[in-house]
Amino acid sequence: MQRRDFLGLTFLSAVLPPAFAAEEPAWDVIVAGAGGAGLAAAVSAAEAGARRIVVFEKAAVVGGHTILASGSVSVAAGSSGDSAAEMAAEIVASGGDPVLADTLARESAALPVWLAGMGVRWEPRLFRAVGSLAARNMSTGSMRGGFEYVQALNARARALGVEIRLCEPVRSLMTDEDCVTGVVTAGSDGTERFHRGRAVILATGGFGANVPMRRRWRPELDATYRTTADPTGMLGDGATGDGIDMAAAIGAGLADMDAMQLIPYNGGRVLDYAGGEIWLNAEGRRFVSEDADFRDIQTAIEHQPGRMMWALTDAKSRKGAGIGAKMASGIVKTADSIEALARAMEVSEDVLRSTLERYNGMATDKRDLDFGRTAFTQTIDTPPFYFGIERLGIHMTLGGITVDERARVLRPDGRIIPGLYAAGETAGGIHGRNRLGGNALTEAFVFGRIAGTEAAKY
Ligand SMILES: Cc1cc2nc3c(=O)[nH]c(=O)nc-3n(C[C@H](O)[C@H](O)[C@H](O)COP(=O)(O)OP(=O)(O)OC[C@H]3O[C@@H](n4cnc5c(N)ncnc54)[C@H](O)[C@@H]3O)c2cc1C
């Protein structure tokens, strides 16, 4: 008698409808999750020749965290003298797996053309995203790059005949002996639905919104910490680690589960690039290099009184990242003079003046004697000043399912689980302890693309 495993429990095939066991798989490729990685996987599976492709998405809309992203994508592209080797070396220095880092960096170079072919309109310049170590980031230049990537991938997937089923979460994986043979989903009436497929790609995102799950590895990250995807706790955040649980239940390995990234994002920051902002503590003094990597930024903020900071820029900078919504809700305010700014921030005007004077002198010389910052795009001296409080939010979980460079899911001993692939934030081990700015979207697109191609071949 044939055996199948659901969520680690063994069922006999007799529990399935009689015709089911003998049936041909209905799908060539099943994708769980319609974020950046899942949509990229579906598109690339279709481009590689798979015909019957379905994406199950638990939310009522496609996009996941990807649709919320401001849009910095890292690419190993030439103009700054940068290369894939340098990009990979930075990731490895953060503890990332060398083979995965090399794949990410090398394959990143092809992303701009691939996405442009689907309608993404890139801004023709490289910039240095906040949290990035070099000017290797691209974006559409609008305030909603993530939305534009999702829109392009979604349209392309649908044009290629991919079926996208919304409000249908994947609950567990079906297996036959060692191989994954399909998924079980929950229908809108709560009933289980069984779907056989030749290959399954998990692209369900991270687990930052699952408080018990994140506390298993980081007990201090209790419910008082919000996610940057849902800063008020009222929007809903699908990053609940479903794919990780499903893969672990059938014996997949997990990597770097305690590595989580907390960043300032939903408050006073209005720039996606490093160079046009300064960050001040509650006394009105700088306390960190604003172009440091996210790990150093996090540590520095954690050591400030109230674990808060002010983000401050002026009229000259190029605003992004939802400034309209931030100003409408009062998160970001403006002041027409340093005096008014000091009053609003409740800091000493003398301290603030001297902070700005010192900073502007160093920005003119492009040399930060205090914190070693190297990215300067302007001085901060032209009213109105834009400012607001920032706190750390859980932005991204770096740990997840162990994969190889072909996005194949691995057991703890390194053996492949046939038929199962994972891509995007649900996979672990790529970034190590510190995800560099722009590398998450690149991971979703690069490994989503690889997973789709590999699943189609399989
Ligand atoms: C506000 C914000 C801004 C960001 N900005 C940037 C940026 O500019 N640059 C950058 O590199 N990174 C950025 N990031 C990080 C980056 O966006 C994410 O790491 C990346 O988009 C993850 O892509 P993904 O496809 O793996 O997951 P997601 O895009 O989150 O997609 C996962 C999808 O799976 C669905 N899902 C979950 N469970 C199930 C289930 N059981 N069944 C079916 N579907 C399921 C979810 O609903 C979701 O739609 C940002 C993150 C946030 C929150």
The ligand as a Tripos MOL2 file, in Angstrom:
@<TRIPOS>MOLECULE
LIG
   53    58     1     0     0
SMALL
NO_CHARGES

@<TRIPOS>ATOM
      1 C1          8.3330   47.4050    4.0330 C.3       1 LIG1
      2 C2          9.4310   46.5930    3.4100 C.ar      1 LIG1
      3 C3         10.3100   47.1890    2.5150 C.ar      1 LIG1
      4 C4         11.3450   46.4390    1.9460 C.ar      1 LIG1
      5 N1         12.1770   47.0380    1.0300 N.ar      1 LIG1
      6 C5         13.1570   46.2950    0.4610 C.ar      1 LIG1
      7 C6         13.9950   46.8460   -0.5530 C.ar      1 LIG1
      8 O1         13.8320   47.9790   -0.9940 O.2       1 LIG1
      9 N2         14.9880   46.0570   -1.0350 N.ar      1 LIG1
     10 C7         15.1860   44.7700   -0.6260 C.ar      1 LIG1
     11 O2         16.1130   44.1060   -1.0980 O.2       1 LIG1
     12 N3         14.3770   44.2160    0.3010 N.ar      1 LIG1
     13 C8         13.3690   44.9310    0.8380 C.ar      1 LIG1
     14 N4         12.5390   44.3540    1.7520 N.ar      1 LIG1
     15 C9         12.6580   42.9020    1.9950 C.3       1 LIG1
     16 C10        12.0480   42.1650    0.7890 C.3       1 LIG1
     17 O3         10.9400   42.8900    0.3370 O.3       1 LIG1
     18 C11        11.6260   40.7360    1.1340 C.3       1 LIG1
     19 O4         12.6540   40.0190    1.7450 O.3       1 LIG1
     20 C12        11.2200   40.0070   -0.1610 C.3       1 LIG1
     21 O5         10.2700   40.7710   -0.8730 O.3       1 LIG1
     22 C13        10.6500   38.6380    0.1600 C.3       1 LIG1
     23 O6         10.1180   38.0910   -1.0170 O.3       1 LIG1
     24 P1          9.4150   36.6660   -0.9470 P.3       1 LIG1
     25 O7          8.8000   36.4300   -2.2620 O.co2     1 LIG1
     26 O8         10.3620   35.6860   -0.3940 O.co2     1 LIG1
     27 O9          8.2670   36.8450    0.1590 O.3       1 LIG1
     28 P2          6.9560   37.7250    0.0740 P.3       1 LIG1
     29 O10         7.0670   38.7900   -0.9320 O.co2     1 LIG1
     30 O11         6.6210   38.1230    1.4670 O.co2     1 LIG1
     31 O12         5.8680   36.7010   -0.4820 O.3       1 LIG1
     32 C14         5.4510   35.5760    0.2540 C.3       1 LIG1
     33 C15         4.0150   35.2810   -0.1300 C.3       1 LIG1
     34 O13         3.6460   33.9920    0.3700 O.3       1 LIG1
     35 C16         2.3260   34.0770    0.8800 C.3       1 LIG1
     36 N5          2.1320   32.9750    1.8120 N.ar      1 LIG1
     37 C17         2.5980   32.8340    3.0780 C.ar      1 LIG1
     38 N6          2.2060   31.6500    3.5880 N.ar      1 LIG1
     39 C18         1.4980   31.0180    2.6110 C.ar      1 LIG1
     40 C19         0.8430   29.7560    2.5260 C.ar      1 LIG1
     41 N7          0.7980   28.9000    3.5630 N.pl3     1 LIG1
     42 N8          0.2200   29.4230    1.3690 N.ar      1 LIG1
     43 C20         0.2170   30.2850    0.3050 C.ar      1 LIG1
     44 N9          0.7900   31.5070    0.3490 N.ar      1 LIG1
     45 C21         1.4450   31.8580    1.4780 C.ar      1 LIG1
     46 C22         2.2790   35.4540    1.5210 C.3       1 LIG1
     47 O14         0.9310   35.8750    1.7150 O.3       1 LIG1
     48 C23         3.0270   36.2830    0.4830 C.3       1 LIG1
     49 O15         2.1610   36.7560   -0.5280 O.3       1 LIG1
     50 C24        11.5010   45.0750    2.3160 C.ar      1 LIG1
     51 C25        10.6170   44.4850    3.2110 C.ar      1 LIG1
     52 C26         9.5910   45.2290    3.7560 C.ar      1 LIG1
     53 C27         8.6500   44.5680    4.7230 C.3       1 LIG1
@<TRIPOS>BOND
     1     1     2 1
     2     2     3 ar
     3     2    52 ar
     4     3     4 ar
     5     4     5 ar
     6     4    50 ar
     7     5     6 ar
     8     6     7 ar
     9     6    13 1
    10     7     8 2
    11     7     9 ar
    12     9    10 ar
    13    10    11 2
    14    10    12 ar
    15    12    13 ar
    16    13    14 ar
    17    14    15 1
    18    14    50 ar
    19    15    16 1
    20    16    17 1
    21    16    18 1
    22    18    19 1
    23    18    20 1
    24    20    21 1
    25    20    22 1
    26    22    23 1
    27    23    24 1
    28    24    25 2
    29    24    26 1
    30    24    27 1
    31    27    28 1
    32    28    29 2
    33    28    30 1
    34    28    31 1
    35    31    32 1
    36    32    33 1
    37    33    34 1
    38    33    48 1
    39    34    35 1
    40    35    36 1
    41    35    46 1
    42    36    37 ar
    43    36    45 ar
    44    37    38 ar
    45    38    39 ar
    46    39    40 ar
    47    39    45 ar
    48    40    41 1
    49    40    42 ar
    50    42    43 ar
    51    43    44 ar
    52    44    45 ar
    53    46    47 1
    54    46    48 1
    55    48    49 1
    56    50    51 ar
    57    51    52 ar
    58    52    53 1
@<TRIPOS>SUBSTRUCTURE
     1 LIG1         1 GROUP 0 **** ****
